[in-house]
Every structure is written in structure tokens, then in C-alpha cells.
């Protein structure tokens, strides 16, 4: 068994058994997908003079135990404030 929550496969992330949640055998716990998306968002156009001060995640339905893809973009790129959006898709 892998120690990782996800294994990267090109532009996809394959969930391991460690992501399985307690509510459904076919769905992930919310923590691992949120951490995966948060890490991807931190890597979107990073600047040395900024830090993350708030992160918000909306999971509109269970995240399935299937390969995931991530899309991120810089929504607002001001001098003192940046807003980054991200989408996790199965």
C-alpha cells in the first residue's frame, strides 16, 4: 500500500485507499481532495512576497474514488491581493 493519498499520472491524480471516506465505499473523505486542490492553487503563479491567508472549498457532491484533474487560474492579481480559483474534476 502507498503512503500517499494520491499518485500522479500525467495530468491526473489517482486516489489511493487512504482517501476513502467513512460515509460511502465509493467516495473520498473531504480532506485529501481539499489538500490536493489547495496545493495546486498555491503553485499557481506563486510570488515570494505573498502567503495564503484564507482558503475556502465547496464540495457540491461526494468526490468519487476515481482519477481527478485540476484546473487553477489567477482570478485577481493585484499588488497586495491575489485571488486564485481552482476546480477539481473526476
C-alpha positions in Angstrom: 0.0 0.0 0.0 1.2 3.5 -0.8 1.7 6.1 2.0 0.4 8.8 -0.3 -3.2 10.0 -0.7 -2.7 10.4 -4.5 -0.4 9.1 -7.1 0.3 11.4 -10.1 -0.3 10.0 -13.5 0.5 12.7 -16.1 -2.1 15.4 -15.5 -4.4 13.2 -13.4 -4.2 12.2 -9.8 -5.2 8.7 -8.8 -6.6 8.4 -5.3 -5.3 5.6 -3.1 -7.3 3.6 -0.5 -6.2 6.2 2.1 -8.6 8.8 0.7 -11.7 6.6 1.2 -14.3 8.3 3.5 -16.5 6.7 6.2 -19.8 7.5 4.5 -19.6 5.6 1.2 -17.2 3.0 -0.1 -17.1 4.8 -3.4 -16.3 8.3 -2.1 -13.3 10.1 -0.7 -13.1 11.9 2.7 -13.1 15.7 2.0 -9.6 16.3 3.5 -7.4 14.7 0.8 -9.1 16.3 -2.2 -9.1 19.7 -0.5 -5.4 19.4 0.3 -4.7 18.4 -3.3 -6.6 21.3 -4.7 -5.1 23.7 -2.1 -1.5 22.6 -3.0 -2.3 23.1 -6.8 -3.7 26.6 -6.0 -0.5 27.6 -4.0 1.6 26.6 -7.0 -0.4 28.9 -9.4 1.8 31.9 -10.3 3.5 31.9 -6.8 5.1 35.1 -5.6 7.8 35.3 -2.9 6.2 38.2 -1.2 2.8 36.6 -0.6 1.3 34.0 1.8 -2.1 32.2 1.8 -4.3 33.8 4.4 -7.6 32.2 3.6 -8.8 29.1 1.7 -12.4 28.1 1.1 -13.6 24.8 -0.5 -17.1 24.0 -1.7 -17.8 20.3 -2.3 -21.2 20.2 -4.1 -21.3 16.4 -4.1 -19.1 13.4 -2.9 -15.7 13.2 -4.5 -15.6 9.7 -6.2 -12.7 7.3 -5.9 -11.7 8.0 -9.5 -8.9 9.8 -11.2 -9.0 13.5 -10.7 -7.9 16.5 -12.7 -7.2 20.0 -11.5 -7.6 23.4 -13.2 -6.5 26.6 -11.5 -6.4 30.2 -12.5 -5.4 33.6 -11.1 -8.8 35.4 -10.8 -7.4 38.6 -9.3 -3.7 39.6 -9.5 -3.3 42.9 -7.6 -0.2 44.4 -5.9 -1.3 43.3 -2.4 -4.1 40.8 -3.0 -4.4 37.7 -5.2 -7.4 35.5 -5.7 -6.9 32.0 -7.2 -9.7 29.8 -8.3 -9.5 26.0 -8.7 -11.7 23.2 -9.9 -11.3 19.5 -9.1 -13.0 17.2 -11.6 -13.5 13.4 -11.7 
